[in-house]
Amino acid sequence: MDVVLAPDIYVNASVALGSPPEHVVRRALGGPSKPKASGWVMERVESMLRAMPEFKDGAVAQQMATLRSLVDVVPTEEFFIEDWDKALVALAKAAGVGRVLTDHPDLLASKTAGGVEFVSSDN
């Protein structure tokens, strides 16, 4: 995989209509090579899922366990909640890739940061 995924992509896969959340995530992420993620990404995903009424606490815990089993968490420095660009650039560099897949409008508007390109899942 030559990209890393932003938290919104994990959440979008978790809430796909008409499918059990763990099935969609397993289809999307369950390939031969595990995508790279960071602690910051996993924290944001969990926070975003907890904010969704469809996900009860037990469902969030189960979904996070599924996600963690499908990714390799790489170490990066710690970032604040709002530091999406910095945290994702650090993750991309730690993973050795030059692109981040996201649908976050602010990141897509900036297109690049720190030599890392932000690309939409629509492309």
Steps between C-alpha positions, in 0.01 A plus 500: 500500500660827391271723707401534863140553600368799692257437788198602293564214256494243781178652634337507155582130457357430845162658428431372147125465464352154481806306615625396841788737586760230553425343159558821306820574687630147449426524124666841473805434718541124509746466213837330510684808628373688801450876466708715733327710764610698804375528853366845410296356211355223717410753774322724247310205351383389843394853592309543173322164539402583859337821372274301266164392642513176297799381703436401860801464733525124448480540124777761504727273702433209265558711189824642640623148580423398142678806359806450720526139382508616137764777523861536605533787746825685437652732758480874442525793734185607685268762354199699617152404380485786251843433344371288212753623244805466727393160636424358156822633347694337786314173442564506125870560556521228767324261260726598210221624273429832335121510502214508751152386395239729657173677436573775754420821308771712662771246420378456144496877453865526608595208269847453655685555825855413590551326166196274551203512262139482626276314256125437503345156520282612207797490261 
